[in-house]
């Protein structure tokens, strides 16, 4: 049994595409879709981004079960590269018909504080709204980066529910 963490999850939604866009920071950037990435690569970016924030949900999946999710055509994974190095990722889940979920989004620790999170979120929102959706959802919790909730709200997401949950780390 791994260490357990209690957290408050805030559920947010956006029901119309925002009118603002964030310009890319003055760096060599590339945002590339990873089509059906290998499980080992996905686990690498997921862990590198989420390690400090107790991202554990995907760690409970077997390789085969995780491959089914990340290999689904309606799950879009975008990797942000800075100077040729993976710096973060965003995962859009479009499997729920006319609703999309920003399932995961974040940066690796060495890229936080450079304006890249706002840029990555803006790009993920723009990509999601280029699809035929009526709503974009995201959730964050008190274990995530302390600026995550405020950033989501500044970008146009509105909270609609909160819930206490217990997360268990994988040994």
C-alpha positions as CSV (number, residue, x, y, z in Angstrom):
1,X,0.0,0.0,0.0
2,X,1.3,3.4,-1.0
3,X,1.1,6.7,0.9
4,X,-2.5,8.2,0.8
5,X,-3.3,11.8,0.2
6,X,-6.6,13.6,0.7
7,X,-7.3,16.5,-1.7
8,X,-10.1,18.7,-2.8
9,X,-10.9,18.4,-6.5
10,X,-12.4,21.4,-8.3
11,X,-14.3,20.6,-11.5
12,X,-14.4,23.4,-14.1
13,X,-16.0,23.9,-17.4
14,X,-16.0,26.3,-20.4
15,X,-19.1,26.4,-22.6
16,X,-17.8,28.7,-25.3
17,X,-14.5,29.2,-27.0
18,X,-12.6,32.2,-25.4
19,X,-11.8,35.1,-27.6
20,X,-8.2,35.6,-26.3
21,X,-5.1,33.8,-27.3
22,X,-1.7,33.7,-25.7
23,X,1.3,34.4,-27.9
24,X,4.2,32.0,-27.7
25,X,7.1,33.0,-25.4
26,X,10.2,34.1,-27.3
27,X,11.8,30.7,-27.3
28,X,12.2,27.8,-29.8
29,X,9.0,26.0,-29.3
30,X,7.2,23.1,-31.0
31,X,3.8,21.7,-30.0
32,X,3.5,18.3,-31.6
33,X,0.7,15.7,-31.4
34,X,2.0,12.4,-30.3
35,X,-0.2,9.9,-32.2
36,X,-0.5,6.7,-30.1
37,X,2.7,7.3,-28.2
38,X,4.6,4.3,-26.8
39,X,3.5,3.6,-23.2
40,X,7.0,4.1,-21.9
41,X,7.1,7.6,-23.4
42,X,3.7,8.5,-22.1
43,X,4.7,7.2,-18.6
44,X,7.9,9.3,-18.8
45,X,6.1,12.6,-19.6
46,X,3.2,11.9,-17.2
47,X,5.6,11.1,-14.3
48,X,8.0,14.0,-15.1
49,X,5.1,16.5,-15.1
50,X,3.0,15.0,-12.3
51,X,5.6,13.6,-9.9
52,X,5.5,16.7,-7.6
53,X,1.7,16.9,-7.7
54,X,0.8,13.3,-6.8
55,X,-0.4,12.4,-10.3
56,X,-1.1,8.7,-9.6
57,X,-4.3,7.8,-11.5
58,X,-2.6,6.6,-14.7
59,X,0.1,4.7,-12.7
60,X,-2.6,2.3,-11.6
61,X,-3.2,1.2,-15.2
62,X,-1.5,-1.8,-16.8
63,X,0.5,-1.1,-19.9
64,X,-2.2,-2.8,-22.0
65,X,-5.0,-0.7,-20.5
66,X,-3.0,2.5,-20.7
67,X,-2.1,1.7,-24.4
68,X,-5.9,1.4,-25.2
69,X,-6.5,4.9,-23.8
70,X,-3.6,6.8,-25.3
71,X,-3.9,4.9,-28.6
72,X,-7.6,5.9,-29.0
73,X,-8.1,8.3,-31.9
74,X,-10.3,10.4,-29.7
75,X,-7.5,10.9,-27.1
76,X,-5.1,13.6,-28.3
77,X,-1.8,14.0,-26.6
78,X,0.3,17.1,-27.4
79,X,3.9,17.4,-26.3
80,X,5.5,20.8,-25.9
81,X,9.1,20.9,-26.8
82,X,11.5,23.8,-25.9
83,X,14.8,23.9,-27.7
84,X,14.2,20.3,-28.8
85,X,13.5,19.0,-25.3
86,X,10.1,17.7,-24.0
87,X,8.9,20.4,-21.6
88,X,5.3,19.4,-20.9
89,X,2.2,18.0,-22.4
90,X,-1.6,18.4,-22.7
91,X,-4.0,15.5,-23.1
92,X,-7.5,16.1,-24.6
93,X,-10.1,13.4,-24.2
94,X,-12.8,13.7,-26.9
95,X,-14.5,10.3,-26.3
96,X,-17.6,11.8,-24.7
97,X,-19.3,13.1,-27.9
98,X,-19.8,16.9,-27.8
99,X,-17.9,17.3,-24.6
100,X,-14.1,17.4,-24.3
101,X,-12.0,17.1,-21.2
102,X,-8.5,18.5,-20.7
103,X,-7.5,15.3,-18.9
104,X,-3.9,16.3,-18.1
105,X,-1.8,19.4,-18.7
106,X,1.4,20.5,-17.1
107,X,5.1,21.3,-17.4
108,X,8.2,19.5,-16.3
109,X,9.7,21.3,-13.2
110,X,12.6,23.0,-15.0
111,X,10.2,24.8,-17.4
112,X,7.8,26.2,-14.7
113,X,7.8,30.0,-14.3
114,X,8.7,30.8,-18.0
115,X,5.2,31.6,-19.2
116,X,5.0,28.2,-20.9
117,X,2.0,26.9,-18.9
118,X,-0.2,29.7,-20.0
119,X,0.8,29.2,-23.6
120,X,0.3,25.4,-23.4
121,X,-3.1,25.8,-21.9
122,X,-4.1,28.4,-24.5
123,X,-3.0,26.0,-27.3
124,X,-4.9,23.1,-25.7
125,X,-8.1,25.2,-25.4
126,X,-7.8,26.4,-29.0
127,X,-7.3,22.8,-30.3
128,X,-10.2,21.6,-28.2
129,X,-12.6,24.3,-29.5
130,X,-11.5,23.5,-33.1
131,X,-13.4,20.2,-32.6
132,X,-17.2,20.1,-32.7
133,X,-17.8,20.4,-29.0
134,X,-20.2,22.3,-26.8
135,X,-18.3,22.1,-23.5
136,X,-14.6,21.8,-22.4
137,X,-14.0,20.4,-18.9
138,X,-11.0,20.3,-16.7
139,X,-10.3,19.4,-13.1
140,X,-7.6,20.4,-10.7
141,X,-6.9,19.7,-7.0
142,X,-5.2,21.1,-4.0
143,X,-2.2,18.9,-4.7
144,X,-1.6,20.5,-8.2
145,X,0.6,23.6,-8.7
146,X,-0.7,26.4,-6.5
147,X,-1.4,28.6,-9.5
148,X,-3.4,26.0,-11.5
149,X,-6.9,26.8,-10.4
150,X,-6.4,30.6,-10.9
151,X,-4.9,30.0,-14.4
152,X,-7.8,27.9,-15.4
153,X,-10.2,30.5,-14.3
154,X,-8.3,33.4,-16.0
155,X,-8.4,31.4,-19.2
156,X,-12.3,31.1,-19.0
157,X,-13.1,28.0,-17.0
158,X,-15.8,28.3,-14.4
159,X,-16.0,26.0,-11.3
160,X,-19.1,23.9,-11.0
161,X,-18.4,21.4,-8.3
162,X,-15.9,20.3,-5.6
163,X,-15.3,17.0,-4.0
164,X,-12.9,15.5,-1.4
165,X,-11.0,12.4,-2.7
166,X,-8.2,10.2,-1.4
167,X,-5.3,9.3,-3.7
168,X,-3.0,6.5,-3.2
169,X,0.6,6.5,-4.5
170,X,1.8,3.5,-6.4
171,X,4.7,1.7,-4.8
